Amino acid sequence: MASFLVMVQSANFYRNSNSRRLLTPGTPADWSYKMKVSRSLTDLARPCAFVPTMGALHAGHQSLIEIANNYASEVIVSVFVNPLQFEDPNDLAKYPKTPEIDEKLAEQVGATYLWRPEVSDIYPGDEIKLSAGELGKKFEGATRINHFDGVLTVVNQLFTLVKPKYAIFGEKDFQQLFLIREMARRLHPEIEIIGAPTVRDVSGLALSSRNVRLSEAGKQAALSINQALRNAAAKNRVSEMRSSLLNIAEPTFKMDYAEIIDEETFEIADENTRKPRAIIAGWIEGIRLIDNLAMKPALVEL
């Protein structure tokens, strides 16, 4: 595959046969290349930047692809619904599938390769099952048994097959991002893990593939999650942040957990934590929603 010139800018790009040019604001995304869609990785060029997804793409995924464009001219997006991440078979069956929209949205923002492997491609029978350890049993892992074991197992398999130089993950799934970074440090030190900021709609709701299952009333109720995070972020002490976060006002929100953690260790934050972060999860209309937000750093006396 021909080499491409990459312009490192935080913007949309398009590719012609020899280069990728920056689109000026307001310019239509008139792509002059065709993104490859395949079950195999035969023609994948390296080095590449990798955006793993489970499909049902939205603007949050597009932001990851745009970031990937800043790191490599070959940007691969995978669409694979990992069965190991689902404890409930019904949840797996209900997971939204939008293949045509996925292709359109990925190509719009400069993905060059859309990879759609089958279960047998990822799990041929000799794969290594990874454990997320004790952290994998806390917070998200406390109610989603073996969820993070499944996440680390599939990401390890994907990394082994794709062999990217960069991999981009959203900060919305902050515990997942933390565990993947730890796993990559041990098993794939050649891959740089890049965390991307959470993308929100105009109301502040964190974008998620699950949001489409919420009614309009449910979406309104879900705004209370972001409000609780912002209320906590306005406090100066970790104890005040924690108390504020737990005091979520929405009666239809069934809380799973709400905590202030140290984002560098994922331990419970105290007043000396330099990088506290609020994490929260629960259910609205039976739909599980998660979010997080960085808090003010501790005021450490010198």
N, C-alpha and C positions, 0 to 999 in steps of 0.2 A: 504494500500500500504506500502511496506517495506520502512524503513528509509534508507537514503543514506549518505555516508561520502562525504562532499564537500571540495575540495581543493581550497582555495581562491587564484587563480592565474589568470592573464590576458592572457589566452591561450585557445586552444580548448580542450574539454573534451570528453570522452565517458563513457558510463555507462554499467556495467555488472549487474548481479542479485543482487549484494550486495554493490557495490561501484562505484565511478567515479574516473578514473585515469587520470593524466596529460599526454598528448601526447607530446613527445619530438619533437623538430623541425625536420621536414622532415618525421615524421611518418605518414603513411596513416590513414585517418579517418575511421578506421575499426570498425564501431559501432556494439556492441553486444547486443543492446537493440532495441526495436521497439517503436517508438514514437506513442502515442495514437492519433488518429484523430477522433473527435466526434462532434456532434451537441450539446450534453449535457455536463454538468459538473459533472456527477454522480461520477466518479472515481478520481476527482481532489484531490490531497493531499495538505495539508497546514501545515506549512506556504509555500507560493509560491511566485515566482517572475513573474511579468506579463509584457508582451510586446504586447500592442495593435497595430494592423496594419489593413490596408485596402487591404492587399494582394499585388500581383505583387511584391513579395519580391526580394531584391537585396542585395549586400554586405553591404549596410548601415543598413538594418534590421538585417542582420547576426551579425553585430557588437553589436547591442542592445542585441541580444540573448546571445552572449558571455559574455557581462557584467552581464546579469541576472544570468548566471551560477556562478558568484562570490558571489551571495547573497542567493541562495536557490538551493536545489537539485531538486525541482519541478519547472520547467520553462514552463509557459503556454504562448502560442502565439495565439492571436485571429486574425481571418480574417473576417472582417465585413465591407462592403462598406456602410457607413452611409448616407442614403439619405438626412438627415437633413443638411448635410454640403454642398449640391449642390444647388445653386440657379437655374442653368440652367439644365434642364432634359437631354439635349444632352450631357453635360459634364459628368453627371452621367452614361449615356449609353455608353460613350466612355471610361470610366475608365477601364484600362487593367485588365483582369482576367487570372491568370496563376496558377490554383490549383495544378497541378502536380509539377510544378517548386517550388511552395511555400512549398509543403511537403518535397521535396528533400532538399531545402536550409535550412529550419528550422531544420530538423533532422541532417544535416551535422554538425551543430555547437552546438548541445546538447539540443534542445528543447525537452521536454518530453511529451508535450500535445499541440496539435493543435486543437483549438476550432473554429468551423464554425457555428455560430448561424444564424438563419434566422431572418428576420425583425420582425416577430411576437414574437420571443423569447426576443428580446431587447425592443420592443415597444408593450407590450400587451394591451395597452390602458389606463393604470393608471400611466404612468411614469410622473415624475416631469420635466417640461420644465424649463431649467435654462437660465438666461440671463448673458451675458458677460459684461454688463454695458457699460459705455462710452468707455473704452478701446477697447471693442469688435467692436466699430464702426470706429476705426481709423486704419490706415495703411492697413493691410490685410482685415480688416472688412469694410473699406470704399467702396471698390468695390465688395466685396463678402458679400452682405447683409445677415444678420442672420447666417453667417458661423460659428462664434465662439459660438453663442447660441447653434447651432447644435453640435459642438465639445464638449462643456461642458455637454450638455444633454446626449450624448452617453457615454462619459467617466464616468459620474456619474452612469449611468445604468450598465456599464461594471464593475466598482468598486464594486457596490452593489451585483452583481451576483458572481464575481470571489472571492472577499474578499482577495486580495493579501496583503502581508506584504510590498512588494516593487513593484514599477511600473517604467519602464524605457522608456523615451521619448528622441528623438533626438533634439539637439540644432538647427538643420537647421530650424525647425519651431519654432523660438525663442518666438514669441508672443504667440503661442499656449502653449508652455512650461510654460511661465510666468502665463498665465491664469489658466492652470490646477493646477499649484502649489497653486495659490490663492484659487481656488475652493476646493482642497484637504485639505488645512489648515482649511477651515471652515466646510466642510462636512465629510471629511475622515481623521482626524488627525492621525489615526492609520497606515496610508499608507505613506511610505517614497517615495517621488518622486525623481528619479535619472535622471539627465540630462547627455546625452551622446554626445561626440564631433561629429561634422559633418564629415562624411566620403566622401572623394573626389576621383575621378579617377586620373590617373597619370598626366593628364593635369591641374588638379585643379578644374574641374567642380564638384559641389556638386551632389552627387548621388540622383536621384529622379525617381520614377516610371514613371513620365511624360517624362523623357529624351528619352525613346524609340520612342516617336512620333516625335523627331527632326530628320531632315535630317543631313547628314554629314556637310553640310554648316551651318546648324543651330547650330550644336554642336560646330563648330569653332567659330561662332558668340557669343555663350553663354559664351565662355571663357573670354569675356570682363567683365563679372560680377565679377568674381573672381579677375581679374586684377584691377578693380576699387576699390574693397575692400582692396587689398594689397597696392595700391597706397595711399589710405586714411590712412591705418595703419602706413605708413612711416612718417606721419606728426606728429608734436608735440603738436599742439593746436587744440581744437575741431572745431574752425571756419575753420581752414585749412583742417581738415579731411572732414568736410561737403562740402566745396567747391570742393575738389578733387573728392569726391564720386559722386557729381552731374555732373562732367565733364567726363562722360563715352563716349568713342570714337566710339562705334559701331553704325552705322546708322540704322541697322535693329532691334535694341533693342528699343522697345516702353516702356519707363519708366512709372511705376505707382507711385512709391515713392522711395526716397533715403534719409535717415536721420541718424543722430547720436543720440542715445537715452541713457539714464541712465538705465543700465540693471537691477538695483535693484528696480526701480520704474516705468520704461517705460515712464518717462517724457522726454521731449526734453533735451538733454545734454547741459551743458554750460562749461565754462572753469574750473569750480570747481568740475565737476563730477569725482568721483573717479573710476568708472567703465563704461566708455563709450563703446558703441558697435554700429557698423554700420549695418544698415538693408537696404535691397534693394529688389525691386520686379519689374517685368515687363513682357513683352511678346516678344518672338521670334518665328516667324512662327505661331503665334496664340497660342503658348503654354506658359502658365504662369510659370515663374521660380522665385524662391525666394532664398535669401542667406543672411548671416550675418557673422560678424567677430568682435571679441573683439579688441578694440583699446588700445593705450597706456593710462595708468591712468594719471589723471591730475597732473600736477606739482604744488602741493600745498605748498605755502610758510609757514614755521612753525615760 
